[in-house]
Every structure is written in C-alpha cells, then in structure tokens.
C-alpha cells in the first residue's frame, strides 16, 4: 500500500482506499479551514474576539466538534480558567491541575485524545452528551500557558488530522499577544 502525505495540510490517504474526488474535497476543505484560521488570527480584532471566532469556526466547520473552548493558566494558581468558548455553557470554569482531561494536560504538557470518556477514571463530566474529548496545550517560550479543549457527542470521532489541525491552531495562538488574556485569567473569578 502506498501512503501519500499532503504535508502542508496534514492529510493522510492511501491510493487503494480513497477515491481521488474524496481526496480533493478533503484537501479543499482543509485548505479553506486553515485559510479561515489564518484570516481570524491576522485580523485587527482584539485577542479575545479572535479566540471566540476560532471557537465558532471550529465548532461550525467540523461536524464532530460540539464544544470548543480555550482554558488558560489562572495566574500563579495550579488551575486553569475558561476563556472563550463555543457551545453550551459549562460549570467547569476553573479546573485544578491534574483533574480531568484538561487538568492532566496542564501537568503532562502533552496532547490527550480520549475517544471514549466512559473509559477514563480521571474525567470531569461536562454533560451526558459528551462521549469523547481532545485537549492540546498552548506553549509560549516553552511554558504551557493554556490549551484548546474539544468535546464531541460521538464516540471515537477524532483523527490524527484533527489533532494536527488543533496543534496548528495552538501554535498560531501562541504567537498572539496573549497578555490581556493571561491578565484576565489571573484575576479572581
């Protein structure tokens, strides 16, 4: 089997398993989403608006992304504070390091893909509809300062391509002037 890698778009396919038309559609969709991400981040909007727009874009563009949000380190505390999000409001506006999927990423500094949350002992339930979750950290100068968190109502929906797209988002977000977001996150709840 021959594996082709569309390196810039992080799209994987095999010659014998994927119809060319499907491949081209997938490439076009991926390019369109990346272009929209870049447009949002390069706009002159305030950072909070950019993050909110990213959340809305991802939630509305990717069918299995049902809740999208950014958490940032809450000042000097060992906890995360919810920033911008798209989806149903959550009671989890503060998450201690080590607790739940987000809290574990704050400690491990690694992506965490949970295809079925019912199989996780250290999971904070965000609602009965949530079946899976993916969390990718945001690093600035080698320091984990936050993360993007995605919940899905489907079991096992996340692909390597989803993870790579979220890594791209986090890399681009890390290049923003996040001072106002981090200062807001440092303030009391």
BELRAZI-V624143 format. One record per residue. N is the residue number from 1. RES is the residue in one small letter. SS is DSSP state (helix for helix, strand for strand, loop for the rest). PHI is phi in whole degrees, -180 to 180 (* if undefined). PSI is psi as a letter, one per 30 degrees, with the letter a starting at -180 (none if undefined). Layout:
n=N res=RES ss=SS phi=PHI psi=PSI
n=N res=RES ss=SS phi=PHI psi=PSI
//
This chain:
n=1 res=x ss=loop phi=* psi=k
n=2 res=x ss=loop phi=-96 psi=k
n=3 res=x ss=strand phi=-105 psi=k
n=4 res=x ss=strand phi=-107 psi=k
n=5 res=x ss=strand phi=-122 psi=j
n=6 res=x ss=strand phi=-84 psi=i
n=7 res=x ss=helix phi=-55 psi=e
n=8 res=x ss=helix phi=-63 psi=e
n=9 res=x ss=helix phi=-102 psi=f
n=10 res=x ss=loop phi=56 psi=h
n=11 res=x ss=strand phi=-112 psi=k
n=12 res=x ss=strand phi=-111 psi=k
n=13 res=x ss=strand phi=-156 psi=l
n=14 res=x ss=strand phi=-120 psi=k
n=15 res=x ss=loop phi=-62 psi=e
n=16 res=x ss=loop phi=-90 psi=f
n=17 res=x ss=loop phi=-115 psi=f
n=18 res=x ss=loop phi=-129 psi=k
n=19 res=x ss=loop phi=-68 psi=k
n=20 res=x ss=helix phi=-59 psi=e
n=21 res=x ss=helix phi=-61 psi=e
n=22 res=x ss=helix phi=-62 psi=e
n=23 res=x ss=helix phi=-62 psi=e
n=24 res=x ss=helix phi=-64 psi=e
n=25 res=x ss=helix phi=-62 psi=e
n=26 res=x ss=helix phi=-63 psi=e
n=27 res=x ss=helix phi=-63 psi=e
n=28 res=x ss=helix phi=-63 psi=e
n=29 res=x ss=helix phi=-63 psi=e
n=30 res=x ss=helix phi=-64 psi=e
n=31 res=x ss=helix phi=-63 psi=e
n=32 res=x ss=helix phi=-63 psi=e
n=33 res=x ss=helix phi=-64 psi=e
n=34 res=x ss=helix phi=-62 psi=e
n=35 res=x ss=helix phi=-61 psi=e
n=36 res=x ss=helix phi=-66 psi=e
n=37 res=x ss=helix phi=-59 psi=e
n=38 res=x ss=helix phi=-61 psi=e
n=39 res=x ss=helix phi=-61 psi=e
n=40 res=x ss=helix phi=-61 psi=e
n=41 res=x ss=helix phi=-73 psi=f
n=42 res=x ss=helix phi=-93 psi=f
n=43 res=x ss=loop phi=-71 psi=l
n=44 res=x ss=loop phi=-93 psi=g
n=45 res=x ss=loop phi=-63 psi=l
n=46 res=x ss=loop phi=-60 psi=l
n=47 res=x ss=helix phi=-57 psi=e
n=48 res=x ss=helix phi=-59 psi=e
n=49 res=x ss=helix phi=-66 psi=e
n=50 res=x ss=helix phi=-62 psi=e
n=51 res=x ss=helix phi=-64 psi=e
n=52 res=x ss=helix phi=-63 psi=e
n=53 res=x ss=helix phi=-65 psi=e
n=54 res=x ss=helix phi=-62 psi=e
n=55 res=x ss=helix phi=-58 psi=e
n=56 res=x ss=helix phi=-63 psi=e
n=57 res=x ss=helix phi=-59 psi=e
n=58 res=x ss=helix phi=-64 psi=e
n=59 res=x ss=helix phi=-62 psi=e
n=60 res=x ss=helix phi=-85 psi=f
n=61 res=x ss=helix phi=-96 psi=f
n=62 res=x ss=loop phi=-116 psi=j
n=63 res=x ss=loop phi=-55 psi=e
n=64 res=x ss=loop phi=-96 psi=g
n=65 res=x ss=loop phi=-95 psi=j
n=66 res=x ss=loop phi=-95 psi=f
n=67 res=x ss=strand phi=-144 psi=k
n=68 res=x ss=strand phi=-133 psi=k
n=69 res=x ss=strand phi=-152 psi=l
n=70 res=x ss=strand phi=-111 psi=k
n=71 res=x ss=strand phi=-115 psi=k
n=72 res=x ss=strand phi=-128 psi=l
n=73 res=x ss=strand phi=-57 psi=k
n=74 res=x ss=loop phi=-91 psi=i
n=75 res=x ss=loop phi=60 psi=b
n=76 res=x ss=loop phi=-92 psi=g
n=77 res=x ss=loop phi=-76 psi=l
n=78 res=x ss=loop phi=-93 psi=i
n=79 res=x ss=strand phi=-156 psi=l
n=80 res=x ss=strand phi=-108 psi=k
n=81 res=x ss=strand phi=-122 psi=k
n=82 res=x ss=strand phi=-64 psi=k
n=83 res=x ss=strand phi=-109 psi=b
n=84 res=x ss=strand phi=-81 psi=k
n=85 res=x ss=strand phi=-157 psi=l
n=86 res=x ss=strand phi=-133 psi=k
n=87 res=x ss=loop phi=132 psi=a
n=88 res=x ss=loop phi=-64 psi=k
n=89 res=x ss=loop phi=-58 psi=k
n=90 res=x ss=loop phi=-122 psi=k
n=91 res=x ss=loop phi=-81 psi=f
n=92 res=x ss=loop phi=-90 psi=i
n=93 res=x ss=loop phi=-89 psi=f
n=94 res=x ss=strand phi=-128 psi=k
n=95 res=x ss=strand phi=-128 psi=j
n=96 res=x ss=strand phi=-65 psi=k
n=97 res=x ss=loop phi=-55 psi=k
n=98 res=x ss=loop phi=90 psi=f
n=99 res=x ss=loop phi=-100 psi=k
n=100 res=x ss=helix phi=72 psi=a
n=101 res=x ss=helix phi=-68 psi=e
n=102 res=x ss=helix phi=-61 psi=e
n=103 res=x ss=helix phi=-63 psi=e
n=104 res=x ss=helix phi=-69 psi=e
n=105 res=x ss=helix phi=-67 psi=e
n=106 res=x ss=helix phi=-62 psi=f
n=107 res=x ss=helix phi=-91 psi=e
n=108 res=x ss=helix phi=-80 psi=f
n=109 res=x ss=loop phi=62 psi=g
n=110 res=x ss=loop phi=-129 psi=l
n=111 res=x ss=loop phi=-57 psi=k
n=112 res=x ss=strand phi=-137 psi=j
n=113 res=x ss=strand phi=-110 psi=j
n=114 res=x ss=strand phi=-116 psi=j
n=115 res=x ss=loop phi=-78 psi=f
n=116 res=x ss=loop phi=-149 psi=j
n=117 res=x ss=helix phi=-65 psi=f
n=118 res=x ss=helix phi=-68 psi=f
n=119 res=x ss=helix phi=-93 psi=g
n=120 res=x ss=loop phi=-103 psi=k
n=121 res=x ss=loop phi=-76 psi=e
n=122 res=x ss=loop phi=-100 psi=i
n=123 res=x ss=loop phi=-128 psi=k
n=124 res=x ss=loop phi=-98 psi=j
n=125 res=x ss=loop phi=-69 psi=k
n=126 res=x ss=loop phi=-101 psi=g
n=127 res=x ss=loop phi=145 psi=l
n=128 res=x ss=loop phi=-68 psi=f
n=129 res=x ss=loop phi=-78 psi=f
n=130 res=x ss=loop phi=-75 psi=k
n=131 res=x ss=loop phi=-114 psi=f
n=132 res=x ss=strand phi=-153 psi=l
n=133 res=x ss=strand phi=-152 psi=k
n=134 res=x ss=strand phi=-133 psi=k
n=135 res=x ss=strand phi=-132 psi=k
n=136 res=x ss=strand phi=-128 psi=k
n=137 res=x ss=strand phi=-75 psi=l
n=138 res=x ss=strand phi=-113 psi=k
n=139 res=x ss=strand phi=-113 psi=k
n=140 res=x ss=strand phi=-127 psi=k
n=141 res=x ss=loop phi=52 psi=h
n=142 res=x ss=loop phi=78 psi=g
n=143 res=x ss=strand phi=-108 psi=k
n=144 res=x ss=strand phi=-73 psi=j
n=145 res=x ss=strand phi=-109 psi=f
n=146 res=x ss=strand phi=175 psi=a
n=147 res=x ss=strand phi=-166 psi=l
n=148 res=x ss=strand phi=-106 psi=k
n=149 res=x ss=strand phi=-124 psi=k
n=150 res=x ss=strand phi=-124 psi=k
n=151 res=x ss=strand phi=-111 psi=k
n=152 res=x ss=strand phi=-130 psi=k
n=153 res=x ss=loop phi=-89 psi=g
n=154 res=x ss=loop phi=-108 psi=k
n=155 res=x ss=loop phi=-84 psi=k
n=156 res=x ss=loop phi=55 psi=h
n=157 res=x ss=loop phi=-91 psi=f
n=158 res=x ss=loop phi=-81 psi=k
n=159 res=x ss=loop phi=-112 psi=l
n=160 res=x ss=helix phi=-61 psi=e
n=161 res=x ss=helix phi=-64 psi=e
n=162 res=x ss=helix phi=-61 psi=e
n=163 res=x ss=helix phi=-61 psi=e
n=164 res=x ss=helix phi=-68 psi=e
n=165 res=x ss=helix phi=-64 psi=e
n=166 res=x ss=helix phi=-67 psi=e
n=167 res=x ss=helix phi=-62 psi=e
n=168 res=x ss=helix phi=-62 psi=e
n=169 res=x ss=helix phi=-58 psi=e
n=170 res=x ss=helix phi=-65 psi=e
n=171 res=x ss=helix phi=-62 psi=e
n=172 res=x ss=helix phi=-68 psi=e
n=173 res=x ss=helix phi=-62 psi=e
n=174 res=x ss=helix phi=-63 psi=f
n=175 res=x ss=loop phi=-88 psi=f
n=176 res=x ss=loop phi=-76 psi=l
n=177 res=x ss=loop phi=-81 psi=j
n=178 res=x ss=loop phi=-89 psi=g
n=179 res=x ss=helix phi=-54 psi=e
n=180 res=x ss=helix phi=-66 psi=e
n=181 res=x ss=helix phi=-69 psi=e
n=182 res=x ss=helix phi=-68 psi=e
n=183 res=x ss=helix phi=-67 psi=e
n=184 res=x ss=helix phi=-64 psi=e
n=185 res=x ss=helix phi=-67 psi=e
n=186 res=x ss=helix phi=-75 psi=f
n=187 res=x ss=loop phi=-72 psi=l
n=188 res=x ss=loop phi=-65 psi=l
n=189 res=x ss=loop phi=-80 psi=none
//
